[in-house]
Amino acid sequence: MRKYIIKRLLIMIPVFFGMTALVFFLSNMTPGSPVDAMITPEMNAEDIAALEHNMGLDQPIYVQYFKWLGRLFQGNLGNSYRTSQPVIRDIGERVGPTLMLTLTVLVLAILIGVTLGVLAACKPYSLWDTLASGLSFLGSSMPGFFVALILIYLFSVKLGWLPTGGMYTNANTHSFGDLLTHLILPTVSMALASAGNYIRQTRSAMLEVMGEEYVKMARAKGMRERVVLYVHALRNAMLPIVTCIGMSVPGLVGGAVIIEQIFGWPGMGSLMVLSVNYRDYPVIMGITMYITVAVLLTNLIMDLVYAILDPRIRA
């Protein structure tokens, strides 16, 4: 197992450098410059050139990238061009809300997707199967931002049951109940698409496993249906389900950027959009580093789950 983990960690290194380099070069190639937002009518061409020199923007892109890597290895992500605050501080204020949203979405999607998928496989062509298939179709066909707009119109505008956005009602109200009411709509908007994929994958995997000989033998021995279902069938059907969950994590991170904008959720997604608009390269790279590490660690956890579920993978 130790060699397996080391091998997976070594694979993550070139992926990390490749992702950060790609984002760095693409962000620097976009039209505009961070200096554009700092130019005043009193500044001349020499002042603008001096400002670019002080910010290091007059150097080649590859030199800027290696300097950023050097600061990264020293634990320094630089200062934001927009706020002049350390990037770690700006991102640190946004990590918590984003983690809260994405983890809640992931847990809710897994609970709904796996549960309905198992029920649909155990009772094919029943009401549960019809309900699961319908939810899977809706979740897979409708984008998250469209679902978010529908939910806002129904539950916020028409019924007035839930707030339209934000994390709290006001700065003085930080209760758990207030947080929960603001978390419902963005969570459901993102979880629906993932749950639809989990339902489809779980149902397909369970139907395939339940037709195997060892499941029939377990039933022939008189084992309880619950034991046959969860001990024998579901455990062996988990590999493709875990694969589906692992592949959906980058999509959740990308979807959070849009959903946070729609609901005004103060997470890293909304900070990323704001930083892109201001060409705030240090913050863009800081968020890219955090997201890349999170996705790579999630994939590592999925690989370890594979090894636990199927010992042949360790070999």
C-alpha positions in Angstrom: 0.0 0.0 0.0 2.9 2.4 0.8 4.4 2.0 -2.7 0.9 2.5 -4.2 0.5 5.8 -2.3 4.0 7.0 -3.2 3.4 6.2 -6.9 0.1 8.2 -6.9 1.9 11.1 -5.2 4.6 11.2 -7.8 2.1 11.3 -10.5 0.4 14.3 -8.9 3.6 16.4 -9.1 3.8 17.0 -12.9 0.0 17.4 -13.0 0.3 20.2 -10.5 3.0 22.0 -12.4 1.2 21.5 -15.7 -2.1 23.0 -14.4 -0.5 26.0 -12.7 1.7 26.8 -15.8 -1.3 26.5 -18.1 -3.4 28.9 -16.0 -0.5 31.3 -15.6 0.2 31.6 -19.3 -3.5 31.8 -20.3 -4.3 34.5 -17.7 -1.3 36.6 -18.8 -2.3 36.2 -22.5 -5.8 37.7 -22.0 -6.3 41.3 -23.2 -5.7 43.9 -20.6 -3.4 44.4 -17.7 -3.6 45.0 -13.9 -2.1 48.4 -14.5 -5.2 49.5 -16.5 -7.2 49.8 -13.3 -4.5 51.9 -11.6 -3.9 54.5 -14.4 -4.9 58.0 -13.5 -5.3 61.0 -15.8 -2.1 62.6 -14.3 0.1 59.6 -15.2 2.2 59.6 -18.4 3.8 56.8 -20.3 6.9 56.8 -18.1 4.8 56.5 -15.0 2.9 53.6 -16.5 6.2 51.9 -17.5 7.6 52.4 -14.0 4.5 50.9 -12.5 4.7 47.8 -14.7 8.4 47.5 -13.8 7.7 47.7 -10.1 5.0 44.9 -10.5 7.3 42.8 -12.6 4.9 42.8 -15.5 7.6 44.0 -18.0 9.5 40.7 -17.7 8.9 37.6 -20.0 5.9 35.4 -18.9 8.1 32.4 -18.2 10.3 34.5 -15.9 7.2 35.7 -14.0 6.0 32.1 -13.7 9.3 30.8 -12.2 9.4 33.8 -9.8 5.9 32.8 -8.7 7.0 29.2 -8.2 10.0 30.5 -6.1 7.7 32.5 -3.9 5.3 29.5 -3.6 8.1 27.2 -2.4 8.8 29.9 0.3 5.1 29.9 1.4 4.5 33.3 -0.1 1.7 33.7 -2.7 2.3 37.5 -3.0 -0.1 40.4 -2.6 -3.3 41.1 -4.4 -3.1 43.8 -7.0 -6.6 44.8 -6.2 -6.6 45.0 -2.4 -2.8 45.1 -1.7 -3.5 42.4 0.9 -1.6 39.1 1.1 -3.2 36.5 -1.2 -3.3 33.9 1.6 -5.4 36.3 3.6 -7.9 37.0 0.8 -8.3 33.3 0.0 -8.4 32.3 3.6 -11.5 34.4 4.0 -13.2 32.5 1.2 -12.1 28.9 1.6 -14.5 28.1 4.4 -17.7 29.1 2.6 -16.6 27.2 -0.6 -15.7 24.1 1.4 -19.0 24.2 3.2 -20.9 24.5 0.0 -19.0 21.9 -2.0 -18.9 19.3 0.8 -22.6 19.8 1.5 -23.4 19.3 -2.2 -21.2 16.2 -2.4 -22.7 14.5 0.6 -26.3 15.4 -0.4 -25.7 14.2 -4.0 -24.2 10.9 -2.8 -27.0 10.2 -0.3 -29.7 10.9 -2.9 -28.0 9.3 -5.9 -26.8 6.1 -4.2 -30.0 5.6 -2.2 -32.4 6.1 -5.2 -30.0 4.1 -7.5 -30.1 1.1 -5.1 -33.9 1.3 -4.7 -34.3 1.5 -8.5 -32.1 -1.5 -9.0 -33.9 -3.6 -6.3 -37.3 -2.8 -7.7 -37.0 -2.3 -11.4 -40.0 -0.7 -13.2 -41.6 0.2 -9.9 -42.5 3.7 -8.7 -39.1 4.1 -7.1 -37.5 3.2 -10.5 -39.7 5.7 -12.3 -38.9 8.4 -9.7 -35.2 7.8 -9.9 -35.1 7.7 -13.7 -37.0 10.9 -13.9 -34.7 12.7 -11.4 -31.7 11.3 -13.2 -33.0 12.6 -16.5 -33.7 16.1 -15.1 -30.4 16.3 -13.3 -28.4 15.3 -16.3 -30.2 17.5 -18.8 -30.6 20.8 -16.9 -27.5 23.0 -16.2 -27.0 24.2 -12.6 -27.5 27.9 -13.3 -30.9 27.1 -15.0 -32.0 25.1 -11.9 -30.8 27.9 -9.7 -32.9 30.5 -11.5 -36.0 28.3 -11.4 -35.5 27.7 -7.6 -35.0 31.4 -6.9 -38.2 32.2 -8.9 -40.3 29.6 -7.1 -39.1 29.6 -3.5 -37.8 33.1 -3.2 -39.8 35.4 -5.5 -43.2 33.6 -5.6 -43.4 31.8 -2.3 -40.9 33.9 -0.3 -39.8 30.9 1.8 -36.0 31.2 1.2 -33.6 34.1 0.7 -32.4 34.9 -2.8 -28.7 34.9 -2.0 -25.9 35.7 0.5 -24.6 33.6 3.4 -26.4 35.4 6.2 -29.3 37.9 6.3 -27.1 40.6 7.8 -23.8 41.1 9.5 -25.4 40.7 12.9 -27.2 37.5 12.2 -24.8 34.5 12.2 -27.0 31.8 13.6 -26.9 28.2 12.2 -30.6 28.4 11.2 -30.0 31.5 9.2 -27.0 29.9 7.5 -29.0 26.8 6.7 -31.8 28.7 5.0 -29.2 30.5 2.8 -27.5 27.2 2.0 -30.5 25.3 0.7 -31.0 26.8 -2.7 -27.3 26.8 -3.9 -26.8 23.3 -2.5 -29.9 21.8 -4.3 -29.0 23.7 -7.5 -25.6 22.0 -7.6 -26.5 18.6 -6.1 -29.2 17.8 -8.7 -26.9 17.3 -11.6 -24.4 15.2 -9.6 -27.2 13.1 -8.0 -28.6 12.4 -11.5 -25.3 10.9 -12.6 -24.9 8.9 -9.3 -28.4 7.5 -9.7 -27.8 6.3 -13.2 -24.4 4.8 -12.4 -25.6 3.1 -9.2 -28.6 1.6 -10.8 -26.5 0.2 -13.7 -23.8 -1.2 -11.5 -26.3 -2.8 -9.0 -28.3 -4.5 -11.8 -25.1 -5.9 -13.2 -23.8 -7.2 -9.9 -27.2 -8.6 -8.8 -27.1 -10.9 -11.7 -23.8 -12.5 -10.7 -23.6 -16.1 -9.4 -22.3 -15.3 -6.0 -25.3 -13.1 -5.3 -27.7 -15.9 -6.4 -25.7 -18.3 -4.2 -26.0 -16.0 -1.2 -29.8 -15.9 -1.7 -29.9 -19.6 -2.1 -28.2 -20.1 1.2 -31.0 -18.2 2.9 -29.2 -15.0 3.7 -31.4 -12.0 4.5 -32.0 -9.7 1.6 -30.5 -6.8 3.4 -27.2 -8.7 3.9 -27.2 -9.8 0.2 -27.9 -6.3 -0.9 -25.5 -4.3 1.2 -22.7 -6.8 2.0 -22.4 -8.6 -1.3 -24.0 -6.5 -4.0 -23.4 -2.9 -3.1 -19.7 -3.4 -2.0 -18.9 -5.0 -5.4 -20.8 -2.3 -7.3 -19.0 0.5 -5.5 -16.0 0.7 -7.9 -17.8 2.4 -10.8 -19.8 4.5 -8.4 -16.6 5.8 -6.7 -15.2 6.5 -10.2 -18.3 8.5 -11.0 -18.0 10.5 -7.7 -14.3 11.2 -8.3 -14.8 12.4 -11.8 -17.6 14.7 -10.7 -15.5 16.6 -8.2 -13.8 19.0 -10.8 -17.3 19.6 -12.1 -18.5 20.6 -8.6 -15.6 23.0 -8.3 -16.4 24.6 -11.7 -20.1 24.7 -10.9 -19.4 26.5 -7.7 -18.0 29.4 -9.6 -21.3 30.0 -11.4 -23.5 29.2 -8.4 -21.6 31.5 -6.1 -22.1 34.3 -8.5 -25.8 33.7 -8.8 -26.5 33.5 -5.1 -23.8 36.0 -4.0 -22.1 33.2 -2.0 -18.8 34.7 -0.5 -16.6 31.8 -1.7 -13.5 31.3 -3.8 -15.6 31.1 -7.0 -16.9 34.6 -6.7 -13.4 35.8 -5.8 -12.0 34.1 -8.9 -14.5 36.0 -11.1 -13.7 39.3 -9.4 -9.9 38.6 -9.8 -10.3 37.8 -13.5 -12.1 41.0 -14.1 -9.3 43.0 -12.4 -6.5 40.9 -13.9 -5.4 40.1 -10.4 -2.8 37.5 -11.3 -1.6 36.6 -7.8 -5.1 35.8 -6.6 -5.9 33.9 -9.7 -2.8 31.7 -9.3 -3.5 31.3 -5.5 -7.0 30.1 -6.2 -5.7 27.8 -9.0 -3.2 26.3 -6.6 -5.8 25.6 -3.9 -8.3 24.1 -6.4 -5.6 22.0 -8.1 -4.4 20.6 -4.8 -8.0 19.9 -3.6 -8.8 18.0 -6.8 -5.6 16.0 -6.8 -6.1 15.0 -3.1 -9.7 14.0 -3.9 -8.5 11.8 -6.7 -5.9 10.3 -4.3 -8.6 9.5 -1.8 -10.7 7.9 -4.5 -7.6 5.7 -5.5 -7.2 4.7 -1.9 -10.9 3.8 -1.8 -10.4 1.6 -4.9 -7.6 -0.2 -3.2 -9.7 -0.8 -0.1 -12.7 -2.1 -2.1 -10.6 -4.2 -4.5 -7.3 -5.6 -3.1 -6.3 -6.6 -6.6 -5.6 -2.9 -7.4 -2.9 -2.8 -4.7 -1.1 -5.6 -6.4 
